[in-house]
Amino acid sequence: MLMNDAKLQAHRTDDGPPGRSGRPAPPDDAPAAGGRAATIGVVAVLLALLAAAAAVGWWAWAELADIEMSMHGYVALAIGVVATLGLGMGLMWLVYFSHRRGFDDEAGHD
């Protein structure tokens, strides 16, 4: 549903200029998106995924219990863990940096 300019201005925040994106603030009487049932569904799916990952991890631990790893294997594992964590943290830092500086405000707006 599209709003005309008067309604758009009426729904902006009262604490100064609109946010960087220029989108209006939702009206006070707007219903919550999804509601309680959607939240419970999302939590249930996430818990099921966590349980499945734990089950696979338990199975792999039990299956590979007899295998010994050399020092080269431990070094490769450590490098992989550090590189993966560094990449993840670096990308998340870029997301927050971009958001705070407003670099992505105009993305997707024609």
N, C-alpha and C positions, 0 to 999 in steps of 0.2 A: 504494500500500500504506500503510495507516494504522498508526501506532504507538500503543501504549497509553502512559499517562503515565510508567511506570517506564522504558520504553525511550527515551522522549523525553528524560527527565532524564539518562539514561546517555550520550546522544549530545551533550549540551551541551558547550560549551567549558569547559575546566578553569581558565581564566585569569580567573575572576570571573563576574559575572552574564552571562546571555546577551545577545546583541546587541539593539539597540533593537526589532528586529522580533520577537524571541522565538522565532525559528526555530532548530531544532537544528543543530548543526554536523554535516556529513556524517561517517559513520564512516570510520576510517582505511583500511579495506579496500574502500571504494566505488570502482568502476571509473570512469575518466574518461568524461565525457559525450561520446559521439561517437567518440572515439579519433582516431587519426592519419589515417585515410581521410577523415573528415569535415573535418578541418583542411585537408588537401590540396584537397578539393573546394571549400571556401569560398575559399581563396587563389586557386585557378584561376578561379573565377567572378569574383572581384574584379579579378584581372589582365585578364580578358576585358573587363570593363566599362571598365577604365582604357584599354585599347587601343581600344575602340570610341569612347570620348569623345575620345581623341587623334586618331583618324581623322576624326571629325566636325569637330573643331577645325581640323585641317590642311585639310580640304576647304573649310570656311567662309573660312579665311584666304586660300586661293588664289582662291576665287570673288569675294571682296570686295576684292581687292588694288587695283583701279582706282578705288574709291570714296573720295572725300575727305570728311572730316568737319569741320564748322565748329567754332568755339570753343564755341558753344552745345551742340553734341554732346558735346564733351569734358567740359564742365562737368556735363552731365546724366549722363554715364558715371561721372564721379568721385563725384557725389552718390549714384548708385545703388550703387556699390561700397562707399562708406563706410556707407551706410544698411544694406546687406545684411550687411556684416561686423559692424556695431554690433548689429544685431538678433540675429545668430547668437551673438556673444559674450555679449550680455545674457541670452539664453535659457539658454545653457550655465552662466552664473554662477548663474541662478536654480535650475537643477537641482542644482548642487553646494551652494548655500546651503540649499536645502530638505532635501537629504540630511543635511548636517551638523547642522542644527537639529532634525531628526526630524519635520518637518511632514508627511511622506508615509508615516510608519511604519504608520499605521492604515488607509491607503487600501486598499480591496479586501478587508478583513477583516471578516467579518460576525459 
